[in-house]
């Protein structure tokens, strides 16, 4: 699949709403939640006022000028929160484009961005049943903590 990754343009920040919804892990056999779920405060921390906080960065993947995936990070208090200097990441690729290396390419591009901008590490949280856990480990993440349902993972950049 021929795609490219690049930094998001400020005029495209609205797509983060779609990708936030797409990032919600829905186990097999379970109905997807309504789209309004992204309005919950615990999910809004991922996108509210994006671009205005220190550490905010988003890379997108596109095919034929259509954004089909995104990875973004910001310093926020989510389950993946490590400290006030470590961005937490979220990544999502539209379902029709999954399993083609796009998520991996997005993760590698944002890890390179944060490394080249002096960040020591990044983190994320992921449900244990999510197939993406393997991809996160493959790009350098390690489990830092866990609860019954989720892993908190960290990737050292230096």
PEJOHU-V706226 format. One record per residue. PSI is psi in whole degrees, -180 to 180 (NA if undefined). OMEGA is omega as a letter, one per 20 degrees, with the letter a starting at -180 (* if undefined). D_LAST is the distance of its C-alpha to the last C-alpha in whole Angstrom. Layout:
psi->{PSI/PSI}
omega->{OMEGA/OMEGA}
d_last->{D_LAST/D_LAST}
This chain:
psi->{128/106/164/154/150/168/145/149/147/-35/-9/2/-28/-26/-18/-28/-47/-44/-29/-45/-44/-25/-14/121/126/109/154/138/-1/139/143/145/163/152/-27/-13/-28/-11/-8/140/-38/-17/-31/-24/-23/-25/-18/128/36/139/-10/-10/149/131/-10/126/144/135/142/157/140/151/127/45/16/125/125/-2/158/147/132/156/153/159/113/165/79/-176/-30/-2/127/-53/179/11/0/114/141/139/154/143/144/142/135/142/-35/-14/7/160/32/15/4/-45/-42/-46/-40/-47/-45/-37/-39/-32/-41/-42/-53/-38/-47/-12/18/10/141/-26/164/164/171/166/146/142/141/-33/-6/128/-20/-15/-43/-44/-42/-43/-39/-28/4/3/147/152/125/-32/166/156/-165/-37/-27/156/143/123/153/146/116/133/-16/NA}
omega->{a/a/r/r/a/r/r/r/a/a/a/a/a/r/r/r/r/a/r/r/a/a/a/a/r/a/r/r/a/r/r/r/r/a/a/a/a/r/r/a/a/r/r/r/a/a/a/r/a/r/a/a/r/r/r/r/r/r/r/r/r/r/r/r/r/r/a/r/r/r/r/a/r/r/a/a/r/a/r/a/r/r/a/r/a/r/r/a/r/a/r/r/r/a/a/a/a/r/r/r/a/r/r/r/r/a/a/a/a/r/r/r/a/r/a/r/r/r/a/a/r/a/r/r/a/r/a/a/a/r/a/r/a/r/r/r/a/r/r/r/r/r/r/a/r/r/a/a/a/r/r/a/a/r/r/a/r/*}
d_last->{31/31/28/26/23/23/22/25/28/29/32/31/29/32/31/28/31/32/29/28/32/30/27/30/30/33/34/37/40/39/40/38/38/40/38/39/36/33/35/35/33/30/29/30/27/25/27/29/29/26/25/26/23/20/17/20/19/21/21/24/25/29/32/35/33/33/30/30/26/24/20/20/18/19/18/21/23/23/23/19/19/16/17/18/14/13/15/17/17/21/22/25/27/31/33/34/31/29/28/28/24/24/22/19/19/19/16/14/15/14/11/11/13/11/7/10/12/9/8/6/8/11/14/17/20/23/26/26/29/27/26/23/21/21/20/17/16/17/14/11/13/14/17/17/20/23/27/30/29/25/22/19/16/12/9/6/4/0}
